[in-house]
């Protein structure tokens, strides 16, 4: 990721030095794009490995109110994930029904979009 950010910054930074009115427009664009890429490269090279080391460090199991909340959240999240996966499997098996529903909603969208006035009525 950091290599990509540095290469893109190397492409956009020189465009900040184009002279003239066109250069002014490109300058704002180049700086707007290059700075986030450089911040991303800094994050990828320094902060992300440190965070990964903290997250991967083995911990002793804790008990308490906060741990009970996390356990409850994980159970609810897992049930929601299982439900989503089940519905996705049903929709994949019923592809024709989903395509027909998409077509119906698209036609309804075009129908209602053509009926909505573009301008506000005058006085």
N, C-alpha and C positions, 0 to 999 in steps of 0.2 A: 504493500500500500504506500509506503513512504517513497519508493522509487517512482511510482506513478505521480504522486503529488509533486515531487521535485522536477520531473520531466514536464508536467503541465505548467508548473511555475516558470520553468525555463522558456516555455513557449509564450506565456502571457506577459511576463515582465518586460521583454524587449518591446512589445507593442505599446507600452506606456510611454515610450520615448519617440513616437511618431510625431513629427511637427504638424502644425496647422490645426484647423478646426476639426478635421477628421481625427487628428491625433488626440485632441481633447476628449472626444467621445470615446475613443479606444482607451485612453488613459484611465478614465473612470471605470470602464469595464475591466481592464486588465488588473487594476489594483483590487477591485471587488472580487475577482476570481482568484488571483494569486495569493492573497493573504489567507483566506480559508484553507487553501491547499497547503501552505506552509505550516499553519497551525495544525492541520491534520497530520502532516509529516512529523512534527514535534510530538504530537500525542502518540502516534504509532511507534516512535522510537524510544520514548521515555515513559510516559504515563501508563500505557497499556500493559507493558511487561510487568511493571510494578503492581498494578491492579490484579493481573493474573496470578502473580505470586501470592498476593494476599488471599485471593479467592481459593486457590488450590492448597493452601496450608491446612494440614489436618487439624481439626478442632475437637475438643472434648464435647460430648453431648451435653447440652444444657437443659435444664428444666425450669419451668416458671411460667408466668402469665404470657410473656412474649413468645415463648416456644409453643405454648398451646395455641396461640393465635396463628402462628406459622403452620402448625400441623393442620388446623382447621382450614386455613386458606389453601394449603396444598390439596386437601381432600376435595374441597369445592372446585378448585381449578381443574383437578383431574377429572371430576365428573363432567364439568363443562367441556373439557377437551374430548372426552369419550363421546358425549352427545354430538359435538360438532363432527367428529370423525364418522359417527353412525349416519348422520344426515348427509354428509358428503358422499358416503358410500351409496346411500339410497339414490341421491341425485345423479351420481355417475351411472348407476344401473338404469335410471330412467332418463337417459339423455334426450330422447325424443320429446318427452313431456317438458323438460326444461327448455328445449329449443322452441317448442310451441309457445310456452309461457313468455319467453323472451320476445318472440315475434308479436304476440298479442300486446304486451306492454309497449313495444316499439310503435306499433300501429296506433295504440291509444295515445301515446306521447305525441306523435305527429298530428293526430286528430285534434287533441286539446291545444297543442301549440299553434295550430292554424286558426283556432277559434278565439284565442286571446288577443285583444287589441294591442298593437305595437305602440300606439301613442295614447296619451291621456286624452279623454274627451275635452274639447274646448267649451268653456263657459256656459 
